[in-house]
Amino acid sequence: MFWFGMVILIFFALIGLCSVCRGIVRGFHKPESDREIILIEPIKSEQENAEYLLRRAAQKVLWMGRFAPDRVIALDCDMDDCTRKLCRLVCGDYPFMELCTKDELKRRIKEL
């Protein structure tokens, strides 16, 4: 019983250590730059794992610290209404994430 308790204690200690390391990495500020790094996640119609894809991209951004992209764009590749609503909800959870259509993305690229 003693060993079981020690294993659980060590497990949670490692989780806490990982959280501290994550906080330290996120604490580094990005250097100021005149260019914007964008991660584009294309989402198709009736894509069952759309929420997973967007949240995975968001977690990558959060973990990357100073090397993270500035924006994550959920690219609407002919989504159905249900998928589009789900993507809007997920994008609302993260300030660096937005939903964009192909035409909007083309317009933004031309502006660069």
All heavy atoms as an XYZ file, in Angstrom:
916
protein
N       0.826     -1.200      0.000
C       0.000      0.000      0.000
C       0.867      1.258      0.000
O       0.513      2.237     -0.624
C      -0.924     -0.066      1.224
C      -1.962      0.981      1.225
S      -3.082      0.681     -0.155
C      -4.370      1.725      0.270
N       1.973      1.196      0.723
C       2.882      2.338      0.799
C       3.421      2.689     -0.586
O       3.471      3.851     -0.960
C       4.031      2.024      1.769
C       5.107      3.071      1.755
C       4.896      4.291      2.370
C       6.316      2.840      1.117
C       5.876      5.261      2.365
C       7.293      3.807      1.095
C       7.083      5.018      1.722
N       3.830      1.671     -1.378
C       4.395      1.906     -2.697
C       3.379      2.480     -3.666
O       3.714      3.313     -4.503
C       4.993      0.612     -3.256
C       6.205      0.189     -2.487
C       6.287     -0.846     -1.619
C       7.462      0.835     -2.488
N       7.535     -0.897     -1.080
C       8.285      0.146     -1.598
C       7.984      1.936     -3.139
C       9.585      0.508     -1.354
C       9.287      2.300     -2.894
C      10.082      1.588     -2.017
N       2.153      2.033     -3.533
C       1.086      2.550     -4.383
C       0.892      4.046     -4.139
O       0.767      4.833     -5.073
C      -0.215      1.785     -4.117
C      -1.359      2.249     -4.960
C      -1.401      1.970     -6.322
C      -2.396      2.980     -4.400
C      -2.442      2.407     -7.107
C      -3.448      3.429     -5.176
C      -3.471      3.136     -6.536
N       0.896      4.431     -2.871
C       0.760      5.850     -2.519
C       1.936      6.673     -3.025
O       1.762      7.806     -3.485
N       3.134      6.105     -2.977
C       4.322      6.819     -3.456
C       4.266      7.005     -4.984
O       4.642      8.056     -5.494
C       5.590      6.056     -3.074
C       5.908      6.129     -1.588
S       6.153      7.825     -1.012
C       7.670      8.225     -1.814
N       3.802      5.984     -5.676
C       3.689      6.083     -7.133
C       2.700      7.182     -7.512
O       2.953      7.996     -8.410
C       3.275      4.722     -7.741
C       2.876      4.870     -9.196
C       4.401      3.708     -7.597
N       1.585      7.232     -6.832
C       0.587      8.275     -7.106
C       1.153      9.650     -6.780
O       0.974     10.610     -7.543
C      -0.716      8.001     -6.328
C      -1.409      6.777     -6.919
C      -1.651      9.210     -6.369
C      -2.640      6.344     -6.182
N       1.858      9.777     -5.664
C       2.470     11.053     -5.276
C       3.486     11.512     -6.317
O       3.489     12.680     -6.721
C       3.129     10.919     -3.897
C       3.801     12.176     -3.377
C       2.748     13.226     -3.060
C       4.627     11.856     -2.155
N       4.318     10.602     -6.777
C       5.316     10.946     -7.790
C       4.638     11.340     -9.102
O       5.053     12.297     -9.761
C       6.301      9.778     -7.996
C       7.178      9.624     -6.748
C       7.151      9.990     -9.241
C       8.036      8.389     -6.742
N       3.586     10.636     -9.458
C       2.843     10.954    -10.673
C       2.314     12.384    -10.637
O       2.507     13.157    -11.578
C       1.699      9.952    -10.862
C       0.811     10.253    -12.015
C       1.231     10.022    -13.318
C      -0.458     10.780    -11.814
C       0.402     10.304    -14.388
C      -1.287     11.066    -12.886
C      -0.849     10.825    -14.171
N       1.664     12.749     -9.540
C       1.116     14.106     -9.445
C       2.211     15.155     -9.309
O       2.062     16.286     -9.767
C       0.113     14.205     -8.305
C      -1.212     13.575     -8.641
C      -1.677     12.475     -7.936
C      -1.983     14.068     -9.665
C      -2.891     11.888     -8.249
C      -3.196     13.491    -10.000
C      -3.649     12.393     -9.289
N       3.336     14.794     -8.705
C       4.464     15.724     -8.626
C       5.010     16.015    -10.024
O       5.347     17.159    -10.345
C       5.551     15.154     -7.733
N       5.068     14.988    -10.863
C       5.529     15.192    -12.243
C       4.561     16.062    -13.037
O       4.982     16.906    -13.837
C       5.729     13.846    -12.941
C       6.930     13.032    -12.464
C       6.925     11.656    -13.111
C       8.218     13.765    -12.756
N       3.281     15.861    -12.824
C       2.287     16.711    -13.491
C       2.463     18.166    -13.058
O       2.427     19.083    -13.875
C       0.860     16.211    -13.210
C       0.604     14.895    -13.932
C      -0.177     17.252    -13.644
C      -0.729     14.259    -13.621
N       2.676     18.380    -11.779
C       2.901     19.735    -11.277
C       4.169     20.346    -11.848
O       4.196     21.525    -12.216
N       5.222     19.546    -11.958
C       6.478     20.030    -12.528
C       6.294     20.413    -13.997
O       6.804     21.443    -14.439
C       7.556     18.955    -12.387
C       8.946     19.321    -12.881
C       9.500     20.489    -12.069
C       9.863     18.128    -12.770
N       5.545     19.605    -14.727
C       5.259     19.942    -16.134
C       4.468     21.250    -16.240
O       4.716     22.058    -17.128
C       4.485     18.816    -16.798
S       5.475     17.348    -17.112
N       3.538     21.465    -15.332
C       2.751     22.706    -15.347
C       3.633     23.913    -15.064
O       3.477     24.975    -15.686
C       1.631     22.631    -14.315
O       0.708     21.652    -14.675
N       4.567     23.754    -14.139
C       5.494     24.856    -13.826
C       6.371     25.150    -15.037
O       6.563     26.315    -15.406
C       6.344     24.508    -12.584
C       7.494     25.485    -12.414
C       5.475     24.497    -11.335
N       6.887     24.105    -15.674
C       7.718     24.299    -16.871
C       6.925     24.982    -17.983
O       7.446     25.868    -18.660
C       8.259     22.957    -17.357
S       9.489     22.246    -16.267
N       5.677     24.592    -18.135
C       4.823     25.210    -19.157
C       4.629     26.693    -18.850
O       4.688     27.527    -19.743
C       3.479     24.510    -19.205
C       2.534     25.108    -20.197
C       1.216     24.380    -20.182
N       0.308     25.017    -21.093
C      -0.993     24.942    -21.018
N      -1.562     24.214    -20.095
N      -1.761     25.561    -21.882
N       4.412     27.015    -17.592
C       4.254     28.419    -17.210
C       5.498     29.235    -17.478
O       5.426     30.386    -17.922
N       6.651     28.637    -17.237
C       7.911     29.342    -17.492
C       8.097     29.575    -18.987
O       8.454     30.676    -19.419
C       9.091     28.546    -16.903
C       9.038     28.601    -15.379
C      10.424     29.093    -17.406
C      10.005     27.668    -14.684
N       7.822     28.543    -19.784
C       7.962     28.681    -21.235
C       6.996     29.733    -21.773
O       7.353     30.557    -22.608
C       7.737     27.315    -21.930
C       7.597     27.479    -23.424
C       8.875     26.372    -21.604
N       5.762     29.713    -21.281
C       4.775     30.707    -21.747
C       5.116     32.103    -21.269
O       4.658     33.089    -21.830
C       3.382     30.332    -21.260
C       2.809     29.165    -22.023
C       1.421     28.851    -21.585
N       0.540     29.958    -21.924
C      -0.680     30.089    -21.452
N      -1.169     29.205    -20.624
N      -1.429     31.097    -21.809
N       5.924     32.197    -20.215
C       6.286     33.505    -19.678
C       7.230     34.284    -20.558
O       7.333     35.501    -20.449
N       7.963     33.575    -21.409
C       8.859     34.280    -22.325
C       8.026     35.050    -23.332
O       7.113     34.517    -23.943
C       9.775     33.304    -23.071
C      10.773     32.627    -22.178
C      10.738     31.259    -22.024
C      11.726     33.356    -21.509
C      11.636     30.618    -21.218
C      12.635     32.728    -20.686
C      12.596     31.355    -20.536
N       8.366     36.295    -23.496
C       7.612     37.105    -24.451
C       8.212     36.948    -25.828
O       9.411     36.768    -25.994
C       7.637     38.577    -24.042
C       6.935     38.837    -22.768
N       5.573     38.783    -22.651
C       7.397     39.132    -21.537
C       5.218     39.045    -21.411
N       6.314     39.250    -20.711
N       7.344     37.035    -26.808
C       7.814     36.990    -28.179
C       8.577     38.274    -28.479
O       8.193     39.345    -28.031
C       6.635     36.908    -29.138
C       5.941     35.610    -29.141
C       4.852     35.672    -30.178
C       4.334     34.309    -30.458
N       3.419     34.309    -31.568
N       9.627     38.152    -29.265
C      10.300     39.379    -29.684
C       9.398     40.157    -30.643
O       8.645     39.563    -31.412
C      11.561     38.874    -30.396
C      11.240     37.479    -30.793
C      10.253     36.967    -29.774
N       9.472     41.455    -30.570
C       8.662     42.291    -31.457
C       9.153     42.108    -32.892
O      10.340     42.122    -33.172
C       8.758     43.762    -31.052
C       8.120     44.051    -29.714
C       6.630     43.759    -29.699
O       5.956     44.045    -30.714
O       6.157     43.243    -28.686
N       8.236     41.924    -33.781
C       8.572     41.705    -35.178
C       7.510     42.365    -36.046
O       6.385     42.562    -35.628
C       8.624     40.201    -35.461
O       8.823     39.972    -36.821
N       7.899     42.684    -37.270
C       6.937     43.316    -38.167
C       6.195     42.287    -39.015
O       5.344     42.641    -39.801
C       7.642     44.322    -39.075
C       8.746     43.678    -39.898
O       9.171     42.559    -39.553
O       9.188     44.297    -40.875
N       6.479     41.013    -38.836
C       5.761     39.991    -39.602
C       4.905     39.146    -38.675
O       5.192     39.007    -37.492
C       6.715     39.117    -40.396
C       7.740     38.454    -39.533
C       8.658     37.634    -40.361
N       9.077     36.532    -39.483
C       9.975     35.654    -39.769
N      10.576     35.711    -40.912
N      10.282     34.717    -38.929
N       3.865     38.601    -39.241
C       2.918     37.801    -38.479
C       2.992     36.352    -38.956
O       2.979     36.082    -40.151
C       1.505     38.348    -38.677
C       0.470     37.656    -37.853
C      -0.911     38.275    -38.019
O      -1.189     38.871    -39.074
O      -1.699     38.139    -37.093
N       3.088     35.428    -38.014
C       3.126     34.009    -38.343
C       1.726     33.448    -38.142
O       1.128     33.628    -37.084
C       4.140     33.262    -37.465
C       5.530     33.849    -37.669
C       4.127     31.772    -37.784
C       6.556     33.338    -36.711
N       1.204     32.775    -39.159
C      -0.171     32.278    -39.116
C      -0.170     30.774    -39.357
O       0.499     30.284    -40.264
C      -1.032     32.972    -40.195
C      -1.068     34.483    -39.948
C      -2.435     32.402    -40.217
C      -1.742     35.260    -41.049
N      -0.925     30.064    -38.542
C      -1.143     28.635    -38.725
C      -2.547     28.462    -39.288
O      -3.511     28.962    -38.701
C      -1.009     27.894    -37.388
C      -1.387     26.422    -37.373
C      -0.412     25.617    -38.225
C      -1.394     25.895    -35.958
N      -2.662     27.774    -40.424
C      -3.961     27.578    -41.061
C      -4.374     26.123    -40.897
O      -3.627     25.213    -41.254
C      -3.903     27.958    -42.555
C      -3.525     29.434    -42.696
C      -5.242     27.659    -43.225
C      -3.287     29.868    -44.114
N      -5.558     25.924    -40.350
C      -6.114     24.586    -40.152
C      -7.353     24.456    -41.036
O      -8.406     24.985    -40.713
C      -6.480     24.396    -38.683
C      -6.821     22.989    -38.306
C      -5.647     22.037    -38.389
O      -4.586     22.330    -37.828
O      -5.818     20.995    -39.037
N      -7.247     23.771    -42.197
C      -8.415     23.632    -43.070
C      -9.432     22.652    -42.486
O      -9.070     21.568    -42.038
C      -7.833     23.099    -44.377
C      -6.520     22.519    -44.024
C      -6.058     23.171    -42.764
N     -10.705     23.049    -42.469
C     -11.781     22.209    -41.947
C     -12.778     21.988    -43.086
O     -13.274     22.937    -43.675
C     -12.495     22.874    -40.746
C     -11.487     23.307    -39.676
C     -13.558     21.944    -40.186
C     -10.803     22.186    -38.961
N     -13.069     20.718    -43.360
C     -13.983     20.363    -44.450
C     -15.401     20.177    -43.926
O     -15.636     20.160    -42.731
C     -13.507     19.072    -45.114
C     -12.139     19.181    -45.712
C     -11.672     17.859    -46.227
C     -10.228     17.960    -46.684
N      -9.658     16.658    -46.983
N     -16.321     19.988    -44.839
C     -17.717     19.777    -44.484
C     -17.876     18.462    -43.734
O     -17.282     17.448    -44.095
C     -18.566     19.759    -45.757
O     -19.914     19.559    -45.431
N     -18.681     18.500    -42.693
C     -18.995     17.334    -41.871
C     -17.749     16.627    -41.343
O     -17.713     15.411    -41.224
C     -19.871     16.344    -42.644
C     -21.216     16.924    -43.026
C     -22.061     15.942    -43.811
O     -21.710     14.759    -43.878
O     -23.083     16.384    -44.352
N     -16.716     17.384    -41.038
C     -15.503     16.795    -40.486
C     -15.757     16.496    -39.010
O     -15.977     17.402    -38.207
C     -14.319     17.742    -40.656
C     -13.013     17.108    -40.290
C     -11.842     17.816    -40.942
O     -12.030     18.727    -41.737
N     -10.651     17.378    -40.611
N     -15.722     15.226    -38.666
C     -16.114     14.800    -37.329
C     -15.155     15.276    -36.252
O     -15.550     15.484    -35.112
C     -16.220     13.276    -37.280
C     -17.351     12.740    -38.128
C     -17.427     11.230    -38.074
O     -16.725     10.610    -37.258
O     -18.203     10.671    -38.869
N     -13.883     15.446    -36.580
C     -12.907     15.828    -35.568
C     -12.499     17.300    -35.662
O     -11.384     17.657    -35.309
C     -11.679     14.928    -35.668
C     -10.972     15.039    -36.998
O     -11.514     15.573    -37.956
N      -9.757     14.528    -37.064
N     -13.387     18.158    -36.124
C     -13.072     19.575    -36.300
C     -12.690     20.229    -34.969
O     -11.708     20.965    -34.893
C     -14.250     20.313    -36.923
N     -13.450     19.953    -33.921
C     -13.142     20.547    -32.622
C     -11.775     20.073    -32.134
O     -10.973     20.856    -31.632
C     -14.216     20.196    -31.592
C     -13.937     20.810    -30.240
C     -15.012     20.507    -29.213
O     -15.926     19.713    -29.493
O     -14.925     21.084    -28.114
N     -11.510     18.790    -32.296
C     -10.219     18.245    -31.880
C      -9.080     18.929    -32.627
O      -8.070     19.304    -32.026
C     -10.176     16.735    -32.119
C      -8.806     16.148    -31.950
C      -8.255     15.958    -30.693
C      -8.038     15.806    -33.065
C      -6.988     15.434    -30.545
C      -6.770     15.283    -32.920
C      -6.247     15.096    -31.660
O      -4.986     14.594    -31.513
N      -9.213     19.105    -33.939
C      -8.162     19.740    -34.734
C      -7.875     21.159    -34.271
O      -6.713     21.568    -34.135
C      -8.550     19.743    -36.214
C      -8.595     18.393    -36.915
C      -9.167     18.546    -38.320
C      -7.220     17.763    -36.957
N      -8.938     21.923    -34.003
C      -8.754     23.312    -33.584
C      -8.172     23.415    -32.175
O      -7.291     24.222    -31.917
C     -10.072     24.066    -33.677
C     -10.606     24.258    -35.095
C     -11.939     24.980    -35.063
C      -9.600     25.006    -35.941
N      -8.667     22.595    -31.265
C      -8.134     22.641    -29.896
C      -6.690     22.129    -29.843
O      -5.879     22.616    -29.066
C      -9.036     21.872    -28.950
C     -10.382     22.562    -28.774
C     -11.124     22.082    -27.562
N     -12.463     22.639    -27.527
C     -12.777     23.831    -27.044
N     -11.833     24.616    -26.578
N     -14.035     24.251    -27.042
N      -6.364     21.154    -30.688
C      -4.980     20.684    -30.764
C      -4.072     21.812    -31.271
O      -2.979     22.029    -30.742
C      -4.886     19.478    -31.686
C      -3.470     18.906    -31.766
C      -3.384     17.778    -32.734
N      -3.631     18.315    -34.068
C      -3.611     17.610    -35.169
N      -3.410     16.312    -35.106
N      -3.824     18.160    -36.336
N      -4.522     22.540    -32.283
C      -3.740     23.665    -32.804
C      -3.573     24.743    -31.728
O      -2.490     25.320    -31.578
C      -4.403     24.248    -34.044
N      -4.629     24.993    -30.962
C      -4.551     25.990    -29.891
C      -3.558     25.561    -28.815
O      -2.774     26.381    -28.320
C      -5.931     26.208    -29.281
N      -3.568     24.293    -28.453
C      -2.628     23.818    -27.436
C      -1.190     23.883    -27.940
O      -0.278     24.192    -27.174
C      -2.980     22.391    -26.998
C      -4.228     22.314    -26.162
C      -4.172     23.228    -24.954
O      -3.198     23.238    -24.204
N      -5.210     24.020    -24.768
N      -0.983     23.638    -29.213
C       0.363     23.780    -29.782
C       0.838     25.223    -29.641
O       1.977     25.485    -29.277
C       0.375     23.375    -31.251
C       0.340     21.893    -31.473
C       0.384     21.593    -32.962
C       0.279     20.120    -33.233
N       0.285     19.811    -34.673
N      -0.055     26.152    -29.950
C       0.296     27.570    -29.843
C       0.624     27.923    -28.391
O       1.608     28.609    -28.114
C      -0.845     28.461    -30.377
C      -0.620     29.911    -30.030
C      -0.976     28.288    -31.879
N      -0.179     27.439    -27.464
C       0.047     27.754    -26.053
C       1.350     27.155    -25.535
O       2.019     27.743    -24.693
C      -1.137     27.268    -25.211
C      -2.463     27.980    -25.460
C      -3.584     27.306    -24.689
C      -2.360     29.448    -25.092
N       1.729     26.009    -26.018
C       2.946     25.341    -25.545
C       4.209     25.849    -26.223
O       5.304     25.687    -25.690
C       2.833     23.833    -25.767
C       2.208     23.149    -24.609
C       0.893     22.867    -24.452
C       2.861     22.668    -23.428
N       0.683     22.234    -23.249
C       1.878     22.092    -22.606
C       4.179     22.654    -22.999
C       2.173     21.533    -21.374
C       4.477     22.088    -21.767
C       3.483     21.543    -20.976
N       4.097     26.442    -27.393
C       5.285     26.833    -28.142
C       5.954     28.090    -27.598
O       7.083     28.382    -27.961
C       4.939     27.015    -29.615
C       4.632     25.713    -30.303
S       4.125     25.922    -32.012
C       5.699     26.204    -32.795
N       5.266     28.847    -26.779
C       5.882     30.035    -26.182
C       6.247     31.074    -27.212
O       5.449     31.443    -28.065
N       7.485     31.528    -27.176
C       7.904     32.625    -28.042
C       8.017     32.235    -29.509
O       8.150     33.087    -30.371
C       9.194     33.233    -27.545
C      10.351     32.254    -27.550
C      11.559     32.798    -26.917
N      12.176     33.760    -27.816
C      13.177     34.521    -27.471
N      13.677     34.458    -26.273
N      13.696     35.368    -28.315
N       7.989     30.960    -29.816
C       8.083     30.508    -31.195
C       6.711     30.179    -31.789
O       6.608     29.653    -32.880
C       8.986     29.275    -31.287
C      10.354     29.531    -30.735
C      10.732     28.993    -29.526
C      11.244     30.345    -31.414
C      11.982     29.244    -29.005
C      12.495     30.605    -30.895
C      12.878     30.050    -29.685
N       5.677     30.482    -31.066
C       4.311     30.139    -31.491
C       3.820     31.069    -32.596
O       4.225     32.225    -32.674
C       3.366     30.229    -30.294
N       2.919     30.567    -33.427
C       2.286     31.442    -34.424
C       1.469     32.539    -33.733
O       1.001     32.362    -32.612
C       1.364     30.497    -35.199
C       1.823     29.127    -34.893
C       2.484     29.185    -33.563
N       1.315     33.655    -34.425
C       0.542     34.769    -33.868
C      -0.959     34.525    -33.991
O      -1.723     34.967    -33.157
C       0.899     36.068    -34.603
C       2.360     36.406    -34.432
O       2.818     36.460    -33.281
O       3.045     36.596    -35.456
N      -1.376     33.833    -35.049
C      -2.786     33.593    -35.305
C      -2.984     32.155    -35.757
O      -2.115     31.567    -36.383
C      -3.327     34.497    -36.415
C      -3.008     35.939    -36.250
C      -4.063     36.896    -35.856
N      -5.422     36.530    -35.843
C      -6.185     36.668    -34.756
N      -5.682     37.083    -33.638
N      -7.465     36.396    -34.807
N      -4.158     31.631    -35.447
C      -4.592     30.346    -35.981
C      -5.876     30.618    -36.745
O      -6.811     31.214    -36.206
C      -4.852     29.308    -34.865
C      -5.432     28.031    -35.443
C      -3.569     29.006    -34.092
N      -5.891     30.218    -37.996
C      -7.074     30.427    -38.831
C      -7.711     29.079    -39.125
O      -7.057     28.177    -39.663
C      -6.718     31.141    -40.143
C      -6.220     32.555    -39.848
C      -7.907     31.166    -41.088
C      -5.803     33.333    -41.061
N      -8.964     28.951    -38.749
C      -9.760     27.785    -39.127
C     -10.335     28.103    -40.500
O     -11.224     28.941    -40.633
C     -10.863     27.531    -38.119
N      -9.806     27.463    -41.515
C     -10.191     27.768    -42.887
C     -11.439     26.983    -43.275
O     -11.468     25.763    -43.214
C      -9.046     27.430    -43.846
C      -9.273     27.801    -45.298
C      -9.497     29.299    -45.454
C      -8.094     27.344    -46.136
N     -12.465     27.713    -43.649
C     -13.747     27.131    -44.033
C     -13.636     26.555    -45.446
O     -13.670     27.278    -46.428
C     -14.830     28.217    -43.982
C     -16.214     27.689    -44.285
O     -16.341     26.550    -44.755
O     -17.183     28.438    -44.043
N     -13.476     25.241    -45.529
C     -13.412     24.551    -46.827
C     -14.765     23.900    -47.088
O     -14.912     22.682    -47.001
C     -12.297     23.513    -46.818
S     -10.655     24.221    -46.660
N     -15.757     24.729    -47.347
C     -17.127     24.278    -47.610
C     -17.724     23.509    -46.438
O     -18.241     22.401    -46.587
C     -17.185     23.441    -48.894
C     -16.644     24.200    -50.091
O     -16.943     25.413    -50.179
O     -15.938     23.608    -50.913
N     -17.651     24.117    -45.254
C     -18.220     23.502    -44.052
C     -19.739     23.497    -44.116
O     -20.336     24.370    -44.723
C     -17.841     24.306    -42.795
C     -16.439     24.263    -42.382
S     -16.288     25.214    -40.857
C     -14.566     25.612    -40.900
N     -20.342     22.536    -43.436
C     -21.785     22.577    -43.257
C     -22.090     23.488    -42.061
O     -21.190     23.927    -41.353
C     -22.355     21.162    -43.062
C     -21.773     20.469    -41.857
O     -20.686     20.850    -41.408
O     -22.423     19.542    -41.354
N     -23.357     23.809    -41.850
C     -23.734     24.758    -40.796
C     -23.338     24.286    -39.403
O     -22.872     25.074    -38.583
C     -25.241     25.029    -40.840
C     -25.641     25.847    -42.060
O     -24.782     26.594    -42.574
O     -26.796     25.732    -42.495
N     -23.511     23.006    -39.124
C     -23.198     22.463    -37.799
C     -21.702     22.587    -37.498
O     -21.313     23.014    -36.410
C     -23.649     21.011    -37.724
S     -23.389     20.252    -36.120
N     -20.871     22.246    -38.466
C     -19.423     22.344    -38.285
C     -18.996     23.799    -38.141
O     -18.134     24.133    -37.321
C     -18.684     21.679    -39.472
O     -19.168     20.347    -39.639
C     -17.201     21.640    -39.247
N     -19.609     24.689    -38.914
C     -19.277     26.112    -38.839
C     -19.622     26.679    -37.461
O     -18.844     27.446    -36.879
C     -20.023     26.886    -39.936
C     -19.569     28.319    -40.073
C     -20.223     29.024    -41.258
N     -19.797     28.432    -42.528
C     -20.582     27.715    -43.326
N     -21.859     27.509    -43.000
N     -20.140     27.226    -44.459
N     -20.782     26.301    -36.910
C     -21.166     26.768    -35.569
C     -20.180     26.263    -34.515
O     -19.773     27.006    -33.629
C     -22.573     26.297    -35.224
C     -23.666     27.012    -35.969
C     -25.027     26.446    -35.619
C     -26.109     27.053    -36.491
N     -27.422     26.472    -36.235
N     -19.782     25.006    -34.646
C     -18.824     24.431    -33.709
C     -17.488     25.161    -33.783
O     -16.891     25.497    -32.753
C     -18.624     22.941    -34.013
C     -17.590     22.223    -33.171
C     -18.070     22.103    -31.735
C     -17.293     20.865    -33.755
N     -17.034     25.445    -35.004
C     -15.770     26.159    -35.178
C     -15.840     27.569    -34.607
O     -14.882     28.053    -34.005
C     -15.376     26.190    -36.651
S     -14.865     24.583    -37.276
N     -16.975     28.239    -34.782
C     -17.137     29.577    -34.202
C     -17.044     29.534    -32.685
O     -16.446     30.408    -32.055
C     -18.471     30.179    -34.612
C     -18.456     30.774    -35.986
C     -19.692     31.635    -36.237
N     -19.734     32.024    -37.629
C     -20.666     31.658    -38.490
N     -21.677     30.915    -38.086
N     -20.621     32.049    -39.735
N     -17.651     28.513    -32.084
C     -17.583     28.370    -30.622
C     -16.158     28.135    -30.145
O     -15.711     28.744    -29.168
C     -18.488     27.225    -30.156
C     -19.982     27.472    -30.218
C     -20.748     26.189    -29.904
C     -20.373     28.557    -29.228
N     -15.443     27.265    -30.826
C     -14.055     26.989    -30.430
C     -13.187     28.221    -30.644
O     -12.364     28.566    -29.789
C     -13.496     25.776    -31.216
C     -12.018     25.583    -30.927
C     -14.257     24.513    -30.860
N     -13.371     28.906    -31.758
C     -12.588     30.125    -32.021
C     -12.862     31.201    -30.977
O     -11.975     31.995    -30.647
C     -12.877     30.659    -33.423
S     -12.218     29.618    -34.740
N     -14.064     31.226    -30.434
C     -14.396     32.187    -29.392
C     -13.671     31.918    -28.080
O     -13.526     32.806    -27.248
N     -13.186     30.694    -27.899
C     -12.469     30.338    -26.678
C     -11.033     30.831    -26.664
O     -10.405     30.886    -25.606
C     -12.467     28.815    -26.479
C     -13.835     28.266    -26.134
O     -14.713     29.060    -25.731
O     -14.021     27.044    -26.253
N     -10.476     31.151    -27.820
C      -9.073     31.538    -27.921
C      -8.959     32.874    -28.643
O      -9.436     33.011    -29.769
C      -8.275     30.474    -28.679
C      -8.381     29.107    -28.052
C      -9.267     28.154    -28.554
C      -7.609     28.762    -26.954
C      -9.366     26.902    -27.979
C      -7.712     27.509    -26.369
C      -8.595     26.589    -26.886
O      -8.695     25.354    -26.315
N      -8.297     33.845    -28.057
C      -8.218     35.179    -28.688
C      -7.373     35.198    -29.958
O      -7.505     36.106    -30.769
C      -7.582     36.048    -27.605
C      -6.879     35.094    -26.708
C      -7.636     33.817    -26.760
N      -6.535     34.220    -30.161
C      -5.654     34.186    -31.330
C      -6.213     33.342    -32.472
O      -5.547     33.143    -33.479
C      -4.269     33.659    -30.941
C      -4.311     32.334    -30.221
C      -4.402     31.154    -30.912
C      -4.266     32.307    -28.831
C      -4.446     29.945    -30.243
C      -4.302     31.103    -28.152
C      -4.397     29.911    -28.863
N      -7.445     32.845    -32.321
C      -8.024     31.955    -33.324
C      -9.233     32.613    -33.977
O     -10.015     33.275    -33.311
C      -8.443     30.637    -32.656
C      -8.862     29.562    -33.623
S      -9.272     28.014    -32.800
C      -7.643     27.444    -32.350
N      -9.364     32.412    -35.286
C     -10.503     32.966    -36.006
C     -10.933     32.048    -37.135
O     -10.140     31.252    -37.639
C     -10.173     34.351    -36.550
C      -9.090     34.357    -37.602
C      -8.759     35.751    -38.065
O      -9.539     36.309    -38.865
O      -7.712     36.260    -37.638
N     -12.179     32.167    -37.518
C     -12.745     31.412    -38.631
C     -12.703     32.304    -39.868
O     -13.046     33.478    -39.811
C     -14.187     31.007    -38.309
C     -14.930     30.197    -39.347
C     -14.247     28.861    -39.575
C     -16.360     29.969    -38.915
N     -12.270     31.734    -40.988
C     -12.073     32.527    -42.191
C     -12.474     31.688    -43.408
O     -12.203     30.492    -43.463
C     -10.591     32.888    -42.266
S     -10.165     34.160    -43.425
N     -13.125     32.316    -44.375
C     -13.459     31.619    -45.618
C     -12.274     31.709    -46.583
O     -11.341     32.489    -46.363
C     -14.703     32.240    -46.282
O     -14.399     33.584    -46.658
C     -15.906     32.195    -45.359
N     -12.355     30.944    -47.661
C     -11.275     30.965    -48.654
C     -11.127     32.344    -49.282
O     -10.010     32.826    -49.488
C     -11.539     29.924    -49.734
C     -11.433     28.504    -49.263
C     -11.782     27.553    -50.406
C     -11.823     26.114    -49.938
N     -12.201     25.199    -51.040
N     -12.260     32.981    -49.578
C     -12.213     34.317    -50.195
C     -11.597     35.346    -49.258
O     -10.815     36.192    -49.691
C     -13.616     34.758    -50.616
C     -14.173     33.902    -51.742
O     -13.370     33.359    -52.531
O     -15.420     33.776    -51.821
N     -11.965     35.281    -47.975
C     -11.377     36.214    -47.001
C      -9.875     36.010    -46.885
O      -9.112     36.974    -46.794
C     -12.040     36.033    -45.635
C     -13.470     36.484    -45.572
C     -14.149     36.080    -44.268
O     -13.583     35.231    -43.520
O     -15.233     36.586    -43.995
N      -9.451     34.753    -46.896
C      -8.019     34.467    -46.798
C      -7.275     34.977    -48.027
O      -6.196     35.573    -47.909
C      -7.792     32.970    -46.621
C      -6.353     32.535    -46.393
C      -5.783     33.162    -45.127
C      -6.247     31.027    -46.324
N      -7.854     34.787    -49.209
C      -7.237     35.308    -50.435
C      -7.094     36.822    -50.370
O      -6.055     37.373    -50.736
C      -8.085     34.928    -51.653
C      -7.976     33.491    -52.053
C      -8.889     33.212    -53.242
C      -8.986     31.739    -53.544
N      -9.934     31.444    -54.635
N      -8.144     37.480    -49.890
C      -8.124     38.935    -49.775
C      -7.021     39.382    -48.814
O      -6.287     40.331    -49.080
C      -9.484     39.429    -49.294
C      -9.718     40.895    -49.519
C     -11.141     41.318    -49.198
N     -12.154     40.337    -49.556
C     -12.966     39.720    -48.666
N     -12.875     40.016    -47.398
N     -13.859     38.845    -49.064
N      -6.882     38.670    -47.684
C      -5.859     39.029    -46.702
C      -4.451     38.822    -47.244
O      -3.554     39.606    -46.972
C      -6.046     38.223    -45.428
C      -7.286     38.635    -44.649
C      -7.509     37.744    -43.495
N      -6.729     38.169    -42.353
C      -6.785     37.611    -41.163
N      -7.594     36.579    -40.966
N      -6.047     38.049    -40.196
N      -4.276     37.756    -48.034
C      -2.958     37.497    -48.610
C      -2.603     38.555    -49.646
O      -1.462     39.024    -49.697
C      -2.918     36.073    -49.213
C      -2.940     35.038    -48.090
C      -1.687     35.894    -50.085
C      -3.073     33.606    -48.548
N      -3.586     38.977    -50.425
C      -3.325     40.013    -51.423
C      -2.957     41.344    -50.773
O      -2.204     42.123    -51.338
C      -4.549     40.191    -52.330
C      -4.715     39.078    -53.318
C      -5.924     39.301    -54.201
C      -6.114     38.137    -55.155
N      -7.300     38.302    -55.994
N      -3.497     41.583    -49.586
C      -3.211     42.840    -48.891
C      -1.775     42.904    -48.399
O      -1.241     43.972    -48.172
C      -4.168     43.028    -47.704
C      -5.576     43.310    -48.111
C      -6.527     43.345    -46.931
O      -6.085     43.139    -45.784
O      -7.730     43.591    -47.149
N      -1.164     41.726    -48.222
C       0.234     41.698    -47.770
C       1.126     42.153    -48.893
O       2.077     42.711    -48.865
C       0.622     40.295    -47.298
C      -0.171     39.766    -46.117
C       0.252     38.331    -45.849
C       0.066     40.608    -44.884
